[in-house]
Amino acid sequence: MGIARIARHLAAEGAARRRFPDSALDAIQKAIATGEATHRGQVCFAIEGALSPGELLRGRGARERAHEVFAHLRVWDTEHNSGVLIYVLVADRAIEIVADRGIGERVAESEWIAVCARLRERFQAGEFEPGAIAAVAEVSAILARHFPADGRPTANELPDRPVRL
């Protein structure tokens, strides 16, 4: 763990709110709802500005934290094991996608990695809201290929509203 990482985390809390204001959360929520109409999955979007000092001292990385958030938000607790978390850790400029086991059996990890790479490029260009919306659309397209909507109404098991942690 380096001093630069600690400094980034100390300064990043406000950056998350600036990059993802309420209007951006509204737009991401709408994108999630629109996408979920095309598939049987459940998409959750979580934004975390920084890790706590204790987590930094323990050397926690974004992937480990994403799995913890996946559990905390109960993304794993869907009827068809069809939850997907898009996790953004602003301080580390990290993006992780965690998919439940029902999806993991059908979707290659390389597909999620490609979505993360494209989202990272958009974020590097300062395109936080449009990048997030595009990533949600990509995740929904992947889910629609593997878990298409079957015409029956499906329960919205996870809130569509992005979560700021």
C-alpha positions in Angstrom: 0.0 0.0 0.0 1.5 3.3 -1.0 1.1 6.8 0.2 -0.3 7.9 -3.1 -3.2 5.4 -2.8 -4.0 6.6 0.7 -4.0 10.2 -0.5 -6.3 9.3 -3.4 -8.7 7.7 -1.0 -8.7 10.6 1.5 -9.5 13.0 -1.3 -12.0 10.9 -3.3 -15.2 10.9 -1.3 -16.4 14.2 -2.7 -15.3 13.2 -6.2 -17.8 10.3 -6.3 -20.7 12.7 -5.6 -19.4 15.2 -8.2 -19.0 12.6 -10.9 -22.3 10.9 -10.1 -24.7 13.6 -9.0 -28.4 12.7 -8.4 -29.3 13.5 -12.1 -26.7 10.9 -13.2 -28.2 8.4 -10.8 -31.6 9.1 -12.2 -30.3 8.4 -15.8 -28.5 5.2 -14.7 -31.7 4.0 -12.9 -33.7 4.5 -16.1 -31.1 2.6 -18.1 -31.2 -0.3 -15.7 -35.0 -0.4 -15.8 -35.0 -0.2 -19.6 -32.4 -3.0 -19.9 -34.2 -5.3 -17.4 -37.2 -5.3 -19.7 -35.1 -7.2 -22.2 -33.8 -10.0 -20.0 -34.4 -12.0 -16.8 -31.4 -10.7 -15.0 -31.1 -8.1 -12.2 -28.6 -5.3 -12.5 -27.2 -3.3 -9.6 -24.9 -0.3 -10.0 -22.8 0.7 -6.9 -20.4 3.7 -6.6 -17.9 4.0 -3.8 -15.7 7.0 -3.4 -13.0 5.5 -1.2 -12.2 2.7 1.1 -11.9 3.2 4.8 -8.4 3.6 6.3 -8.8 0.2 7.9 -9.5 -1.4 4.5 -6.5 0.3 3.0 -4.3 -0.9 5.8 -5.5 -4.4 5.2 -4.6 -4.0 1.5 -8.1 -4.5 0.3 -8.5 -4.3 -3.4 -11.4 -3.3 -5.6 -12.2 -6.9 -6.6 -12.4 -8.1 -3.0 -14.5 -5.1 -2.1 -16.8 -5.7 -5.1 -17.5 -9.2 -3.8 -18.3 -7.8 -0.4 -20.7 -5.2 -1.8 -22.3 -8.0 -4.0 -23.1 -9.8 -0.8 -24.0 -6.7 1.3 -26.5 -5.5 -1.4 -27.8 -9.1 -1.7 -27.2 -9.2 -5.4 -26.7 -12.9 -5.0 -30.2 -13.3 -3.6 -32.3 -13.4 -6.7 -34.7 -16.2 -7.6 -32.8 -17.3 -10.7 -29.3 -16.5 -9.4 -29.3 -13.8 -12.1 -27.8 -10.8 -10.3 -25.0 -8.6 -11.8 -23.2 -5.9 -9.9 -21.3 -3.1 -11.7 -19.0 -1.7 -9.0 -17.0 1.5 -9.3 -14.3 2.5 -6.8 -13.6 6.1 -7.7 -10.3 6.5 -5.7 -8.7 3.6 -7.4 -10.3 4.2 -10.8 -11.4 0.6 -10.6 -14.4 -1.0 -12.2 -15.5 -4.6 -11.4 -18.4 -6.6 -12.6 -19.5 -9.5 -10.3 -22.1 -11.9 -11.7 -24.1 -14.5 -9.7 -23.4 -18.2 -10.3 -26.4 -18.6 -12.7 -24.9 -16.1 -15.0 -21.3 -17.0 -14.4 -22.0 -20.5 -15.8 -23.0 -19.0 -19.2 -21.1 -15.7 -19.6 -17.4 -15.7 -20.1 -15.3 -13.6 -17.7 -13.8 -12.0 -20.8 -17.1 -10.4 -21.7 -17.3 -8.6 -18.3 -13.6 -7.6 -18.6 -14.3 -6.0 -22.0 -17.3 -4.0 -20.6 -15.1 -2.8 -17.7 -12.3 -1.7 -20.1 -14.7 0.3 -22.3 -16.3 1.9 -19.2 -12.8 2.8 -17.9 -12.0 4.5 -21.2 -15.2 6.6 -20.9 -14.5 7.5 -17.3 -10.9 8.5 -18.3 -12.4 10.8 -20.9 -14.6 12.4 -18.1 -17.8 10.8 -19.5 -19.1 9.4 -16.2 -22.9 9.4 -16.8 -22.8 8.4 -20.5 -20.2 5.8 -19.8 -22.2 4.3 -17.0 -25.4 4.2 -19.2 -23.4 2.6 -22.0 -22.1 -0.1 -19.6 -25.5 -0.8 -18.3 -26.7 -1.2 -21.8 -23.8 -3.6 -22.6 -24.5 -5.7 -19.5 -28.2 -5.8 -20.5 -27.3 -6.9 -24.0 -25.2 -9.7 -22.6 -28.0 -10.8 -20.3 -30.6 -10.6 -23.1 -28.4 -13.0 -25.2 -28.1 -15.5 -22.4 -31.3 -14.9 -20.4 -33.8 -13.3 -22.7 -37.1 -12.0 -21.4 -39.7 -14.7 -21.9 -42.8 -12.5 -22.1 -43.9 -13.2 -18.5 -43.8 -10.4 -16.0 -40.7 -10.6 -13.8 -40.4 -9.2 -10.3 -37.9 -6.4 -9.9 -35.9 -8.1 -7.1 -33.2 -5.5 -6.8 -33.6 -1.7 -6.7 -32.8 -0.1 -10.0 -31.5 3.1 -8.3 -27.6 3.1 -8.2 -26.2 3.0 -4.7 -23.6 5.4 -3.4 -21.6 3.7 -0.7 
